[in-house]
Amino acid sequence: MNFSGIIVGAAVFLSIGICHPAVIKMEYHWGKDSWWIWLLAGLAFCILSLFVENSILSTIIGGFAFSCLWGIHEMFLQEKRVLRGWFPENPKRHSYYEVRRKEMQGKL
C-alpha cells in the first residue's frame, strides 16, 4: 500500500488549518499591510522544497508554501470581512477601519 497521498493530503489540510487562523490574527493585529510576511514565507518554503531530497517531504513543504502564498489573497479578503462586520476589528485600529469604510462605501 502507498500512503504517500494520504500523508501529503493530511499535511496540506493541516497547513491550511494553520494558515487560516494566522491570517485572521495577523489582520487583526497588523492589518492587511502585513501581506509581505506571507510572501516571504511562501518563497522561503518554495525554495526549501527544491532542496529537500525526500519527495514526500518536499511535496508537503511545497504545499505549505502555496498555502502561505494563498494567505496573501486571504489578507485582503479578511480586511473586507472585518469591514462588513463578519469579524471583530481591532479597537486600536478603529480609525483606520472607519476611513476604509468611507472609501469602500457602496463597493462592499
N, C-alpha and C positions, 0 to 999 in steps of 0.2 A: 504494500500500500504506500501511496505517496501522499504525505501530509503537508507538503510544502505550500500548496494552495490555501489550505485551511489556516496554516500558520501565518502566511502573508496577509490573508484576508482579516484575520483577527487582529493582527498588529496594525493594519491600516485603519480598521474600525476603532481601535484604541487611540490611534493618533488623532483621528477626527474628534473623538470624545475628549481628548486633552485640549485640542486647539480651540474648539468652540467656546468653552468657558473662559479660556485665556483671552480670546478676542473680547468677550464681554467685559472682563476685568480691566483689560488694557484700555478699552474705550472709556470706561468709567473713570479711571484714574488719570489717563494721559491724553485722551481724545484720539480722533482718527489720525492725527499727525504722527502717531507712533507706528504707522504702517511700515516704515522703513525697517523696523526691527524684524517684522515677518519676512521682508525681502532678504535681509542679511542671513537670517536663519535658514530660509529656503535655499538660498545659493550655497551656503555652507554645507547643508545636508546633501545637495546635489553633487557638489564636489567630492564630499566624503564617500558618497555611494560609488563614485567612479574608481576609488582606490581600495575598496573592500573586496577581497577576493571571493568570499563566500557569497554565492549567488542569492541565497535566501535572505541573508542579512543585508546585502546590497539592495535588494528589492524593497525590503522593509524600510531602509533608510531613504530610498528614493520616494517611496510612498509618503513618508513623513515630510520629506522636502516639499512635495506638492501640496500636502495639507497646509504647510506653512505658507506657501505661495498663495493658496486659496484664501488664507487668513487676511491677505491684503484686501481682497474684494469684500470680505466679511466686515472688515473695519469700517468701510464706508457705508455698508448696509446697516451696521449696528448703530451708527450715528442717526440714520434715518428712523430706525426703530425707537430710539430714545426720543427723538423729536416728535414722533407720533404718540408717545406716551406708553409704548408697549414695554419699555424697560425703564427703570429708575435713572434719573440723571444725578450726576454728582453735584451736590449743593454748592460746592466750591467753584463750579464752572457754570452756575446758573446764568450769569450774564452772557456768556458765550452762547448758550443754547437759545436764549431769548433773541439774540441778534440773528442766529441761524434760522429761527422760526420765522422771523420777519422777512428774511431773504427768501426763504423757501415757501412763503405764503402762496398757496394755490398749486405748488409743484409736488406736494406730498400727496 
